[in-house]
Amino acid sequence: MDFPFTVSSGDPEQFTFNVEHVRGDVRFAIVLTWVSDGETGTTRLDDGGNGYRSMSRPDDLPQYRQVDLLGAD
């Protein structure tokens, strides 16, 4: 869906943020700017002031599949 878009109290929206393909160590907050009945506002989503964090796996770490660790049956 393209931004901006309209929602109502009877038709709320839920957002999912995909941060699976992050490179490095990323810390972030989400800032939502909104308009309701002509009034504007901003809401900061930051996990109670802690912010959010996502880290990628370093390229030089080995990877093991579960079957490799448990052995084949």
Predicted model as a PDB file, atoms N, CA, C, CB and O in Angstrom, pLDDT in the B-factor column:
MODEL        1                                                                  
ATOM      1  N   MET A   1       0.842  -1.171   0.000  1.00 60.00           N  
ATOM      2  CA  MET A   1       0.000   0.000   0.000  1.00 60.00           C  
ATOM      3  C   MET A   1       0.891   1.239   0.000  1.00 60.00           C  
ATOM      4  CB  MET A   1      -0.960  -0.005   1.216  1.00 60.00           C  
ATOM      5  O   MET A   1       1.920   1.276   0.674  1.00 60.00           O  
ATOM      6  N   ASP A   2       0.496   2.223  -0.741  1.00 70.00           N  
ATOM      7  CA  ASP A   2       1.265   3.464  -0.824  1.00 70.00           C  
ATOM      8  C   ASP A   2       0.951   4.372   0.352  1.00 70.00           C  
ATOM      9  CB  ASP A   2       0.978   4.190  -2.141  1.00 70.00           C  
ATOM     10  O   ASP A   2      -0.156   4.348   0.889  1.00 70.00           O  
ATOM     11  N   PHE A   3       1.926   5.170   0.745  1.00 69.00           N  
ATOM     12  CA  PHE A   3       1.744   6.164   1.797  1.00 69.00           C  
ATOM     13  C   PHE A   3       1.500   7.512   1.144  1.00 69.00           C  
ATOM     14  CB  PHE A   3       2.977   6.220   2.748  1.00 69.00           C  
ATOM     15  O   PHE A   3       1.963   7.705   0.020  1.00 69.00           O  
ATOM     16  N   PRO A   4       0.822   8.438   1.750  1.00 72.00           N  
ATOM     17  CA  PRO A   4       0.031   8.248   2.970  1.00 72.00           C  
ATOM     18  C   PRO A   4      -1.296   7.580   2.647  1.00 72.00           C  
ATOM     19  CB  PRO A   4      -0.211   9.594   3.677  1.00 72.00           C  
ATOM     20  O   PRO A   4      -1.722   7.579   1.492  1.00 72.00           O  
ATOM     21  N   PHE A   5      -1.945   7.021   3.636  1.00 73.00           N  
ATOM     22  CA  PHE A   5      -3.250   6.426   3.446  1.00 73.00           C  
ATOM     23  C   PHE A   5      -4.116   6.698   4.659  1.00 73.00           C  
ATOM     24  CB  PHE A   5      -3.133   4.921   3.188  1.00 73.00           C  
ATOM     25  O   PHE A   5      -3.623   7.139   5.698  1.00 73.00           O  
ATOM     26  N   THR A   6      -5.400   6.436   4.528  1.00 76.00           N  
ATOM     27  CA  THR A   6      -6.377   6.795   5.556  1.00 76.00           C  
ATOM     28  C   THR A   6      -6.853   5.561   6.286  1.00 76.00           C  
ATOM     29  CB  THR A   6      -7.567   7.536   4.944  1.00 76.00           C  
ATOM     30  O   THR A   6      -7.125   4.531   5.670  1.00 76.00           O  
ATOM     31  N   VAL A   7      -6.954   5.665   7.607  1.00 77.00           N  
ATOM     32  CA  VAL A   7      -7.546   4.625   8.442  1.00 77.00           C  
ATOM     33  C   VAL A   7      -8.551   5.296   9.370  1.00 77.00           C  
ATOM     34  CB  VAL A   7      -6.450   3.841   9.256  1.00 77.00           C  
ATOM     35  O   VAL A   7      -8.531   6.514   9.547  1.00 77.00           O  
ATOM     36  N   SER A   8      -9.415   4.503   9.948  1.00 76.00           N  
ATOM     37  CA  SER A   8     -10.386   5.031  10.905  1.00 76.00           C  
ATOM     38  C   SER A   8     -10.324   4.197  12.170  1.00 76.00           C  
ATOM     39  CB  SER A   8     -11.825   5.032  10.311  1.00 76.00           C  
ATOM     40  O   SER A   8      -9.712   3.129  12.196  1.00 76.00           O  
ATOM     41  N   SER A   9     -10.970   4.699  13.228  1.00 76.00           N  
ATOM     42  CA  SER A   9     -10.952   3.944  14.492  1.00 76.00           C  
ATOM     43  C   SER A   9     -11.645   2.595  14.339  1.00 76.00           C  
ATOM     44  CB  SER A   9     -11.628   4.753  15.613  1.00 76.00           C  
ATOM     45  O   SER A   9     -11.336   1.653  15.070  1.00 76.00           O  
ATOM     46  N   GLY A  10     -12.574   2.494  13.399  1.00 81.00           N  
ATOM     47  CA  GLY A  10     -13.239   1.220  13.151  1.00 81.00           C  
ATOM     48  C   GLY A  10     -12.478   0.329  12.184  1.00 81.00           C  
ATOM     49  O   GLY A  10     -12.852  -0.825  11.975  1.00 81.00           O  
ATOM     50  N   ASP A  11     -11.422   0.851  11.601  1.00 79.00           N  
ATOM     51  CA  ASP A  11     -10.628   0.115  10.624  1.00 79.00           C  
ATOM     52  C   ASP A  11      -9.145   0.365  10.889  1.00 79.00           C  
ATOM     53  CB  ASP A  11     -11.006   0.527   9.173  1.00 79.00           C  
ATOM     54  O   ASP A  11      -8.465   0.972  10.062  1.00 79.00           O  
ATOM     55  N   PRO A  12      -8.634  -0.100  12.042  1.00 74.00           N  
ATOM     56  CA  PRO A  12      -7.227   0.164  12.385  1.00 74.00           C  
ATOM     57  C   PRO A  12      -6.277  -0.589  11.459  1.00 74.00           C  
ATOM     58  CB  PRO A  12      -6.950  -0.229  13.845  1.00 74.00           C  
ATOM     59  O   PRO A  12      -6.658  -1.566  10.814  1.00 74.00           O  
ATOM     60  N   GLU A  13      -5.061  -0.124  11.407  1.00 76.00           N  
ATOM     61  CA  GLU A  13      -4.017  -0.754  10.602  1.00 76.00           C  
ATOM     62  C   GLU A  13      -2.919  -1.289  11.503  1.00 76.00           C  
ATOM     63  CB  GLU A  13      -3.436   0.240   9.581  1.00 76.00           C  
ATOM     64  O   GLU A  13      -2.624  -0.713  12.550  1.00 76.00           O  
ATOM     65  N   GLN A  14      -2.324  -2.383  11.094  1.00 78.00           N  
ATOM     66  CA  GLN A  14      -1.179  -2.962  11.793  1.00 78.00           C  
ATOM     67  C   GLN A  14      -0.021  -2.987  10.810  1.00 78.00           C  
ATOM     68  CB  GLN A  14      -1.497  -4.404  12.347  1.00 78.00           C  
ATOM     69  O   GLN A  14      -0.167  -3.430   9.671  1.00 78.00           O  
ATOM     70  N   PHE A  15       1.130  -2.507  11.263  1.00 78.00           N  
ATOM     71  CA  PHE A  15       2.312  -2.457  10.407  1.00 78.00           C  
ATOM     72  C   PHE A  15       3.309  -3.513  10.857  1.00 78.00           C  
ATOM     73  CB  PHE A  15       2.959  -1.050  10.434  1.00 78.00           C  
ATOM     74  O   PHE A  15       3.492  -3.746  12.052  1.00 78.00           O  
ATOM     75  N   THR A  16       3.940  -4.138   9.897  1.00 82.00           N  
ATOM     76  CA  THR A  16       5.026  -5.066  10.166  1.00 82.00           C  
ATOM     77  C   THR A  16       6.271  -4.511   9.488  1.00 82.00           C  
ATOM     78  CB  THR A  16       4.691  -6.518   9.661  1.00 82.00           C  
ATOM     79  O   THR A  16       6.255  -4.221   8.291  1.00 82.00           O  
ATOM     80  N   PHE A  17       7.340  -4.364  10.247  1.00 79.00           N  
ATOM     81  CA  PHE A  17       8.595  -3.865   9.714  1.00 79.00           C  
ATOM     82  C   PHE A  17       9.555  -5.036   9.589  1.00 79.00           C  
ATOM     83  CB  PHE A  17       9.188  -2.741  10.615  1.00 79.00           C  
ATOM     84  O   PHE A  17       9.879  -5.692  10.579  1.00 79.00           O  
ATOM     85  N   ASN A  18      10.001  -5.292   8.392  1.00 79.00           N  
ATOM     86  CA  ASN A  18      10.898  -6.398   8.110  1.00 79.00           C  
ATOM     87  C   ASN A  18      12.333  -5.881   8.169  1.00 79.00           C  
ATOM     88  CB  ASN A  18      10.584  -7.039   6.723  1.00 79.00           C  
ATOM     89  O   ASN A  18      12.744  -5.077   7.332  1.00 79.00           O  
ATOM     90  N   VAL A  19      13.082  -6.340   9.149  1.00 77.00           N  
ATOM     91  CA  VAL A  19      14.479  -5.924   9.289  1.00 77.00           C  
ATOM     92  C   VAL A  19      15.405  -7.135   9.179  1.00 77.00           C  
ATOM     93  CB  VAL A  19      14.701  -5.199  10.638  1.00 77.00           C  
ATOM     94  O   VAL A  19      16.452  -7.191   9.825  1.00 77.00           O  
ATOM     95  N   GLU A  20      15.008  -8.097   8.358  1.00 75.00           N  
ATOM     96  CA  GLU A  20      15.791  -9.324   8.204  1.00 75.00           C  
ATOM     97  C   GLU A  20      17.097  -9.112   7.457  1.00 75.00           C  
ATOM     98  CB  GLU A  20      14.976 -10.360   7.491  1.00 75.00           C  
ATOM     99  O   GLU A  20      18.066  -9.829   7.708  1.00 75.00           O  
ATOM    100  N   HIS A  21      17.150  -8.156   6.553  1.00 76.00           N  
ATOM    101  CA  HIS A  21      18.321  -8.007   5.682  1.00 76.00           C  
ATOM    102  C   HIS A  21      19.167  -6.809   6.097  1.00 76.00           C  
ATOM    103  CB  HIS A  21      17.885  -7.859   4.218  1.00 76.00           C  
ATOM    104  O   HIS A  21      19.594  -6.015   5.259  1.00 76.00           O  
ATOM    105  N   VAL A  22      19.397  -6.693   7.372  1.00 78.00           N  
ATOM    106  CA  VAL A  22      20.208  -5.600   7.907  1.00 78.00           C  
ATOM    107  C   VAL A  22      21.676  -5.978   7.805  1.00 78.00           C  
ATOM    108  CB  VAL A  22      19.822  -5.281   9.381  1.00 78.00           C  
ATOM    109  O   VAL A  22      22.047  -7.126   8.049  1.00 78.00           O  
ATOM    110  N   ARG A  23      22.493  -5.030   7.449  1.00 82.00           N  
ATOM    111  CA  ARG A  23      23.939  -5.245   7.419  1.00 82.00           C  
ATOM    112  C   ARG A  23      24.547  -4.426   8.546  1.00 82.00           C  
ATOM    113  CB  ARG A  23      24.558  -4.850   6.025  1.00 82.00           C  
ATOM    114  O   ARG A  23      24.344  -3.213   8.603  1.00 82.00           O  
ATOM    115  N   GLY A  24      25.280  -5.058   9.434  1.00 84.00           N  
ATOM    116  CA  GLY A  24      25.933  -4.362  10.536  1.00 84.00           C  
ATOM    117  C   GLY A  24      25.048  -4.288  11.768  1.00 84.00           C  
ATOM    118  O   GLY A  24      24.171  -5.129  11.967  1.00 84.00           O  
ATOM    119  N   ASP A  25      25.279  -3.294  12.578  1.00 88.00           N  
ATOM    120  CA  ASP A  25      24.575  -3.079  13.839  1.00 88.00           C  
ATOM    121  C   ASP A  25      23.712  -1.828  13.677  1.00 88.00           C  
ATOM    122  CB  ASP A  25      25.581  -2.934  15.048  1.00 88.00           C  
ATOM    123  O   ASP A  25      24.235  -0.715  13.622  1.00 88.00           O  
ATOM    124  N   VAL A  26      22.393  -2.009  13.602  1.00 88.00           N  
ATOM    125  CA  VAL A  26      21.481  -0.899  13.326  1.00 88.00           C  
ATOM    126  C   VAL A  26      20.584  -0.671  14.538  1.00 88.00           C  
ATOM    127  CB  VAL A  26      20.627  -1.180  12.054  1.00 88.00           C  
ATOM    128  O   VAL A  26      19.948  -1.600  15.034  1.00 88.00           O  
ATOM    129  N   ARG A  27      20.540   0.566  15.007  1.00 91.00           N  
ATOM    130  CA  ARG A  27      19.646   0.969  16.090  1.00 91.00           C  
ATOM    131  C   ARG A  27      18.690   1.999  15.518  1.00 91.00           C  
ATOM    132  CB  ARG A  27      20.438   1.543  17.326  1.00 91.00           C  
ATOM    133  O   ARG A  27      19.101   2.886  14.770  1.00 91.00           O  
ATOM    134  N   PHE A  28      17.390   1.882  15.874  1.00 91.00           N  
ATOM    135  CA  PHE A  28      16.419   2.771  15.261  1.00 91.00           C  
ATOM    136  C   PHE A  28      15.186   2.945  16.135  1.00 91.00           C  
ATOM    137  CB  PHE A  28      16.020   2.246  13.899  1.00 91.00           C  
ATOM    138  O   PHE A  28      14.930   2.166  17.053  1.00 91.00           O  
ATOM    139  N   ALA A  29      14.436   3.989  15.823  1.00 93.00           N  
ATOM    140  CA  ALA A  29      13.112   4.246  16.373  1.00 93.00           C  
ATOM    141  C   ALA A  29      12.215   4.525  15.172  1.00 93.00           C  
ATOM    142  CB  ALA A  29      13.116   5.456  17.416  1.00 93.00           C  
ATOM    143  O   ALA A  29      12.703   4.854  14.091  1.00 93.00           O  
ATOM    144  N   ILE A  30      10.918   4.395  15.359  1.00 90.00           N  
ATOM    145  CA  ILE A  30       9.957   4.656  14.293  1.00 90.00           C  
ATOM    146  C   ILE A  30       9.182   5.907  14.668  1.00 90.00           C  
ATOM    147  CB  ILE A  30       8.997   3.436  14.065  1.00 90.00           C  
ATOM    148  O   ILE A  30       8.649   6.000  15.774  1.00 90.00           O  
ATOM    149  N   VAL A  31       9.114   6.868  13.755  1.00 91.00           N  
ATOM    150  CA  VAL A  31       8.389   8.110  14.004  1.00 91.00           C  
ATOM    151  C   VAL A  31       7.175   8.141  13.066  1.00 91.00           C  
ATOM    152  CB  VAL A  31       9.317   9.370  13.786  1.00 91.00           C  
ATOM    153  O   VAL A  31       7.313   8.103  11.844  1.00 91.00           O  
ATOM    154  N   LEU A  32       6.004   8.210  13.662  1.00 87.00           N  
ATOM    155  CA  LEU A  32       4.748   8.206  12.925  1.00 87.00           C  
ATOM    156  C   LEU A  32       4.138   9.603  12.993  1.00 87.00           C  
ATOM    157  CB  LEU A  32       3.764   7.138  13.492  1.00 87.00           C  
ATOM    158  O   LEU A  32       3.849  10.104  14.079  1.00 87.00           O  
ATOM    159  N   THR A  33       3.943  10.229  11.838  1.00 87.00           N  
ATOM    160  CA  THR A  33       3.283  11.534  11.765  1.00 87.00           C  
ATOM    161  C   THR A  33       1.846  11.292  11.325  1.00 87.00           C  
ATOM    162  CB  THR A  33       4.029  12.514  10.776  1.00 87.00           C  
ATOM    163  O   THR A  33       1.602  10.575  10.354  1.00 87.00           O  
ATOM    164  N   TRP A  34       0.892  11.892  12.040  1.00 86.00           N  
ATOM    165  CA  TRP A  34      -0.512  11.596  11.789  1.00 86.00           C  
ATOM    166  C   TRP A  34      -1.362  12.870  11.786  1.00 86.00           C  
ATOM    167  CB  TRP A  34      -1.037  10.618  12.837  1.00 86.00           C  
ATOM    168  O   TRP A  34      -0.960  13.921  12.286  1.00 86.00           O  
ATOM    169  N   VAL A  35      -2.559  12.726  11.198  1.00 85.00           N  
ATOM    170  CA  VAL A  35      -3.568  13.786  11.192  1.00 85.00           C  
ATOM    171  C   VAL A  35      -4.876  13.139  11.606  1.00 85.00           C  
ATOM    172  CB  VAL A  35      -3.687  14.490   9.778  1.00 85.00           C  
ATOM    173  O   VAL A  35      -5.264  12.111  11.051  1.00 85.00           O  
ATOM    174  N   SER A  36      -5.563  13.736  12.582  1.00 82.00           N  
ATOM    175  CA  SER A  36      -6.853  13.235  13.056  1.00 82.00           C  
ATOM    176  C   SER A  36      -7.787  14.414  13.278  1.00 82.00           C  
ATOM    177  CB  SER A  36      -6.690  12.404  14.365  1.00 82.00           C  
ATOM    178  O   SER A  36      -7.506  15.298  14.088  1.00 82.00           O  
ATOM    179  N   ASP A  37      -8.901  14.420  12.551  1.00 83.00           N  
ATOM    180  CA  ASP A  37      -9.875  15.511  12.646  1.00 83.00           C  
ATOM    181  C   ASP A  37      -9.212  16.879  12.490  1.00 83.00           C  
ATOM    182  CB  ASP A  37     -10.613  15.441  13.984  1.00 83.00           C  
ATOM    183  O   ASP A  37      -9.570  17.824  13.193  1.00 83.00           O  
ATOM    184  N   GLY A  38      -8.260  16.989  11.586  1.00 87.00           N  
ATOM    185  CA  GLY A  38      -7.597  18.256  11.318  1.00 87.00           C  
ATOM    186  C   GLY A  38      -6.424  18.570  12.231  1.00 87.00           C  
ATOM    187  O   GLY A  38      -5.680  19.515  11.969  1.00 87.00           O  
ATOM    188  N   GLU A  39      -6.243  17.804  13.289  1.00 91.00           N  
ATOM    189  CA  GLU A  39      -5.103  18.018  14.190  1.00 91.00           C  
ATOM    190  C   GLU A  39      -3.959  17.108  13.773  1.00 91.00           C  
ATOM    191  CB  GLU A  39      -5.499  17.754  15.676  1.00 91.00           C  
ATOM    192  O   GLU A  39      -4.169  15.949  13.414  1.00 91.00           O  
ATOM    193  N   THR A  40      -2.743  17.650  13.825  1.00 93.00           N  
ATOM    194  CA  THR A  40      -1.571  16.859  13.467  1.00 93.00           C  
ATOM    195  C   THR A  40      -0.792  16.495  14.723  1.00 93.00           C  
ATOM    196  CB  THR A  40      -0.672  17.627  12.475  1.00 93.00           C  
ATOM    197  O   THR A  40      -0.880  17.167  15.751  1.00 93.00           O  
ATOM    198  N   GLY A  41      -0.049  15.446  14.618  1.00 93.00           N  
ATOM    199  CA  GLY A  41       0.790  15.036  15.737  1.00 93.00           C  
ATOM    200  C   GLY A  41       1.866  14.079  15.277  1.00 93.00           C  
ATOM    201  O   GLY A  41       1.869  13.633  14.130  1.00 93.00           O  
ATOM    202  N   THR A  42       2.763  13.773  16.163  1.00 94.00           N  
ATOM    203  CA  THR A  42       3.845  12.832  15.894  1.00 94.00           C  
ATOM    204  C   THR A  42       3.939  11.883  17.079  1.00 94.00           C  
ATOM    205  CB  THR A  42       5.206  13.572  15.648  1.00 94.00           C  
ATOM    206  O   THR A  42       3.921  12.309  18.234  1.00 94.00           O  
ATOM    207  N   THR A  43       4.040  10.605  16.784  1.00 92.00           N  
ATOM    208  CA  THR A  43       4.218   9.588  17.811  1.00 92.00           C  
ATOM    209  C   THR A  43       5.527   8.870  17.545  1.00 92.00           C  
ATOM    210  CB  THR A  43       3.024   8.586  17.837  1.00 92.00           C  
ATOM    211  O   THR A  43       5.772   8.406  16.432  1.00 92.00           O  
ATOM    212  N   ARG A  44       6.362   8.780  18.560  1.00 94.00           N  
ATOM    213  CA  ARG A  44       7.654   8.091  18.438  1.00 94.00           C  
ATOM    214  C   ARG A  44       7.529   6.714  19.085  1.00 94.00           C  
ATOM    215  CB  ARG A  44       8.813   8.923  19.107  1.00 94.00           C  
ATOM    216  O   ARG A  44       7.206   6.605  20.267  1.00 94.00           O  
ATOM    217  N   LEU A  45       7.780   5.690  18.325  1.00 91.00           N  
ATOM    218  CA  LEU A  45       7.783   4.312  18.812  1.00 91.00           C  
ATOM    219  C   LEU A  45       9.242   3.935  19.053  1.00 91.00           C  
ATOM    220  CB  LEU A  45       7.082   3.321  17.789  1.00 91.00           C  
ATOM    221  O   LEU A  45      10.010   3.751  18.109  1.00 91.00           O  
ATOM    222  N   ASP A  46       9.614   3.821  20.332  1.00 93.00           N  
ATOM    223  CA  ASP A  46      11.029   3.600  20.641  1.00 93.00           C  
ATOM    224  C   ASP A  46      11.242   2.646  21.814  1.00 93.00           C  
ATOM    225  CB  ASP A  46      11.697   4.918  20.942  1.00 93.00           C  
ATOM    226  O   ASP A  46      12.267   2.711  22.492  1.00 93.00           O  
ATOM    227  N   ASP A  47      10.273   1.760  22.053  1.00 93.00           N  
ATOM    228  CA  ASP A  47      10.400   0.749  23.103  1.00 93.00           C  
ATOM    229  C   ASP A  47      10.712   1.389  24.455  1.00 93.00           C  
ATOM    230  CB  ASP A  47      11.492  -0.261  22.737  1.00 93.00           C  
ATOM    231  O   ASP A  47      11.654   0.994  25.143  1.00 93.00           O  
ATOM    232  N   GLY A  48       9.903   2.383  24.821  1.00 93.00           N  
ATOM    233  CA  GLY A  48      10.081   3.023  26.125  1.00 93.00           C  
ATOM    234  C   GLY A  48      11.375   3.793  26.268  1.00 93.00           C  
ATOM    235  O   GLY A  48      11.917   3.882  27.370  1.00 93.00           O  
ATOM    236  N   GLY A  49      11.884   4.352  25.184  1.00 93.00           N  
ATOM    237  CA  GLY A  49      13.126   5.118  25.223  1.00 93.00           C  
ATOM    238  C   GLY A  49      14.371   4.291  24.931  1.00 93.00           C  
ATOM    239  O   GLY A  49      15.465   4.844  24.815  1.00 93.00           O  
ATOM    240  N   ASN A  50      14.220   2.971  24.811  1.00 93.00           N  
ATOM    241  CA  ASN A  50      15.371   2.100  24.541  1.00 93.00           C  
ATOM    242  C   ASN A  50      15.704   1.998  23.061  1.00 93.00           C  
ATOM    243  CB  ASN A  50      15.111   0.719  25.087  1.00 93.00           C  
ATOM    244  O   ASN A  50      16.837   1.676  22.706  1.00 93.00           O  
ATOM    245  N   GLY A  51      14.740   2.266  22.196  1.00 92.00           N  
ATOM    246  CA  GLY A  51      14.945   2.078  20.767  1.00 92.00           C  
ATOM    247  C   GLY A  51      14.946   0.601  20.418  1.00 92.00           C  
ATOM    248  O   GLY A  51      14.808  -0.260  21.287  1.00 92.00           O  
ATOM    249  N   TYR A  52      15.103   0.327  19.150  1.00 92.00           N  
ATOM    250  CA  TYR A  52      15.144  -1.046  18.654  1.00 92.00           C  
ATOM    251  C   TYR A  52      16.524  -1.283  18.058  1.00 92.00           C  
ATOM    252  CB  TYR A  52      14.014  -1.314  17.596  1.00 92.00           C  
ATOM    253  O   TYR A  52      17.234  -0.341  17.707  1.00 92.00           O  
ATOM    254  N   ARG A  53      16.891  -2.552  17.951  1.00 91.00           N  
ATOM    255  CA  ARG A  53      18.216  -2.886  17.443  1.00 91.00           C  
ATOM    256  C   ARG A  53      18.127  -4.169  16.629  1.00 91.00           C  
ATOM    257  CB  ARG A  53      19.238  -3.037  18.603  1.00 91.00           C  
ATOM    258  O   ARG A  53      17.421  -5.109  16.995  1.00 91.00           O  
ATOM    259  N   SER A  54      18.846  -4.189  15.533  1.00 87.00           N  
ATOM    260  CA  SER A  54      18.963  -5.386  14.713  1.00 87.00           C  
ATOM    261  C   SER A  54      20.421  -5.504  14.279  1.00 87.00           C  
ATOM    262  CB  SER A  54      17.994  -5.334  13.472  1.00 87.00           C  
ATOM    263  O   SER A  54      21.045  -4.520  13.882  1.00 87.00           O  
ATOM    264  N   MET A  55      20.950  -6.716  14.361  1.00 85.00           N  
ATOM    265  CA  MET A  55      22.349  -6.946  13.991  1.00 85.00           C  
ATOM    266  C   MET A  55      22.430  -8.076  12.978  1.00 85.00           C  
ATOM    267  CB  MET A  55      23.207  -7.273  15.237  1.00 85.00           C  
ATOM    268  O   MET A  55      21.694  -9.059  13.061  1.00 85.00           O  
ATOM    269  N   SER A  56      23.330  -7.920  12.030  1.00 83.00           N  
ATOM    270  CA  SER A  56      23.567  -9.002  11.081  1.00 83.00           C  
ATOM    271  C   SER A  56      24.623  -9.946  11.643  1.00 83.00           C  
ATOM    272  CB  SER A  56      24.006  -8.445   9.701  1.00 83.00           C  
ATOM    273  O   SER A  56      25.404  -9.583  12.522  1.00 83.00           O  
ATOM    274  N   ARG A  57      24.628 -11.142  11.124  1.00 77.00           N  
ATOM    275  CA  ARG A  57      25.629 -12.124  11.510  1.00 77.00           C  
ATOM    276  C   ARG A  57      26.922 -11.784  10.770  1.00 77.00           C  
ATOM    277  CB  ARG A  57      25.153 -13.589  11.193  1.00 77.00           C  
ATOM    278  O   ARG A  57      26.886 -11.573   9.558  1.00 77.00           O  
ATOM    279  N   PRO A  58      28.044 -11.726  11.452  1.00 78.00           N  
ATOM    280  CA  PRO A  58      29.315 -11.463  10.754  1.00 78.00           C  
ATOM    281  C   PRO A  58      29.563 -12.502   9.668  1.00 78.00           C  
ATOM    282  CB  PRO A  58      30.492 -11.455  11.751  1.00 78.00           C  
ATOM    283  O   PRO A  58      29.290 -13.686   9.866  1.00 78.00           O  
ATOM    284  N   ASP A  59      30.073 -12.070   8.533  1.00 77.00           N  
ATOM    285  CA  ASP A  59      30.285 -12.952   7.381  1.00 77.00           C  
ATOM    286  C   ASP A  59      31.271 -14.081   7.664  1.00 77.00           C  
ATOM    287  CB  ASP A  59      30.775 -12.144   6.207  1.00 77.00           C  
ATOM    288  O   ASP A  59      31.199 -15.126   7.018  1.00 77.00           O  
ATOM    289  N   ASP A  60      32.190 -13.898   8.612  1.00 80.00           N  
ATOM    290  CA  ASP A  60      33.224 -14.910   8.839  1.00 80.00           C  
ATOM    291  C   ASP A  60      32.811 -15.990   9.841  1.00 80.00           C  
ATOM    292  CB  ASP A  60      34.481 -14.242   9.321  1.00 80.00           C  
ATOM    293  O   ASP A  60      33.612 -16.878  10.133  1.00 80.00           O  
ATOM    294  N   LEU A  61      31.583 -15.943  10.378  1.00 79.00           N  
ATOM    295  CA  LEU A  61      31.135 -16.996  11.290  1.00 79.00           C  
ATOM    296  C   LEU A  61      30.644 -18.199  10.501  1.00 79.00           C  
ATOM    297  CB  LEU A  61      30.024 -16.478  12.222  1.00 79.00           C  
ATOM    298  O   LEU A  61      29.962 -18.034   9.490  1.00 79.00           O  
ATOM    299  N   PRO A  62      30.979 -19.408  10.945  1.00 81.00           N  
ATOM    300  CA  PRO A  62      30.483 -20.592  10.237  1.00 81.00           C  
ATOM    301  C   PRO A  62      28.979 -20.753  10.459  1.00 81.00           C  
ATOM    302  CB  PRO A  62      31.233 -21.863  10.705  1.00 81.00           C  
ATOM    303  O   PRO A  62      28.436 -20.307  11.470  1.00 81.00           O  
ATOM    304  N   GLN A  63      28.317 -21.399   9.494  1.00 78.00           N  
ATOM    305  CA  GLN A  63      26.896 -21.686   9.604  1.00 78.00           C  
ATOM    306  C   GLN A  63      26.700 -23.182   9.611  1.00 78.00           C  
ATOM    307  CB  GLN A  63      26.101 -21.032   8.457  1.00 78.00           C  
ATOM    308  O   GLN A  63      27.344 -23.907   8.852  1.00 78.00           O  
ATOM    309  N   TYR A  64      25.803 -23.648  10.473  1.00 79.00           N  
ATOM    310  CA  TYR A  64      25.507 -25.070  10.554  1.00 79.00           C  
ATOM    311  C   TYR A  64      24.006 -25.263  10.465  1.00 79.00           C  
ATOM    312  CB  TYR A  64      26.067 -25.689  11.858  1.00 79.00           C  
ATOM    313  O   TYR A  64      23.244 -24.546  11.113  1.00 79.00           O  
ATOM    314  N   ARG A  65      23.589 -26.209   9.681  1.00 79.00           N  
ATOM    315  CA  ARG A  65      22.176 -26.561   9.616  1.00 79.00           C  
ATOM    316  C   ARG A  65      21.865 -27.467  10.798  1.00 79.00           C  
ATOM    317  CB  ARG A  65      21.818 -27.256   8.259  1.00 79.00           C  
ATOM    318  O   ARG A  65      22.755 -28.139  11.319  1.00 79.00           O  
ATOM    319  N   GLN A  66      20.615 -27.487  11.219  1.00 78.00           N  
ATOM    320  CA  GLN A  66      20.215 -28.294  12.357  1.00 78.00           C  
ATOM    321  C   GLN A  66      20.519 -29.778  12.105  1.00 78.00           C  
ATOM    322  CB  GLN A  66      18.722 -28.093  12.651  1.00 78.00           C  
ATOM    323  O   GLN A  66      20.940 -30.486  13.020  1.00 78.00           O  
ATOM    324  N   VAL A  67      20.312 -30.243  10.889  1.00 77.00           N  
ATOM    325  CA  VAL A  67      20.576 -31.650  10.573  1.00 77.00           C  
ATOM    326  C   VAL A  67      22.083 -31.965  10.733  1.00 77.00           C  
ATOM    327  CB  VAL A  67      20.101 -31.977   9.121  1.00 77.00           C  
ATOM    328  O   VAL A  67      22.441 -33.084  11.099  1.00 77.00           O  
ATOM    329  N   ASP A  68      22.957 -30.986  10.460  1.00 72.00           N  
ATOM    330  CA  ASP A  68      24.396 -31.205  10.624  1.00 72.00           C  
ATOM    331  C   ASP A  68      24.762 -31.341  12.101  1.00 72.00           C  
ATOM    332  CB  ASP A  68      25.191 -30.053   9.987  1.00 72.00           C  
ATOM    333  O   ASP A  68      25.668 -32.095  12.455  1.00 72.00           O  
ATOM    334  N   LEU A  69      24.057 -30.613  12.952  1.00 73.00           N  
ATOM    335  CA  LEU A  69      24.357 -30.646  14.386  1.00 73.00           C  
ATOM    336  C   LEU A  69      23.801 -31.908  15.054  1.00 73.00           C  
ATOM    337  CB  LEU A  69      23.788 -29.401  15.070  1.00 73.00           C  
ATOM    338  O   LEU A  69      24.438 -32.478  15.940  1.00 73.00           O  
ATOM    339  N   LEU A  70      22.626 -32.335  14.631  1.00 75.00           N  
ATOM    340  CA  LEU A  70      21.972 -33.482  15.260  1.00 75.00           C  
ATOM    341  C   LEU A  70      22.307 -34.803  14.582  1.00 75.00           C  
ATOM    342  CB  LEU A  70      20.481 -33.284  15.255  1.00 75.00           C  
ATOM    343  O   LEU A  70      22.081 -35.868  15.157  1.00 75.00           O  
ATOM    344  N   GLY A  71      22.837 -34.747  13.381  1.00 66.00           N  
ATOM    345  CA  GLY A  71      23.153 -35.955  12.643  1.00 66.00           C  
ATOM    346  C   GLY A  71      21.926 -36.437  11.883  1.00 66.00           C  
ATOM    347  O   GLY A  71      20.791 -36.180  12.283  1.00 66.00           O  
ATOM    348  N   ALA A  72      22.165 -37.117  10.818  1.00 60.00           N  
ATOM    349  CA  ALA A  72      21.064 -37.652   9.989  1.00 60.00           C  
ATOM    350  C   ALA A  72      20.548 -38.937  10.602  1.00 60.00           C  
ATOM    351  CB  ALA A  72      21.529 -37.902   8.523  1.00 60.00           C  
ATOM    352  O   ALA A  72      21.306 -39.715  11.182  1.00 60.00           O  
ATOM    353  N   ASP A  73      19.254 -39.149  10.466  1.00 56.00           N  
ATOM    354  CA  ASP A  73      18.635 -40.411  10.973  1.00 56.00           C  
ATOM    355  C   ASP A  73      18.881 -41.559  10.069  1.00 56.00           C  
ATOM    356  CB  ASP A  73      17.146 -40.254  11.154  1.00 56.00           C  
ATOM    357  O   ASP A  73      18.435 -42.672  10.348  1.00 56.00           O  
TER     358      ASP A  73                                                      
ENDMDL                                                                          
END                                                                             
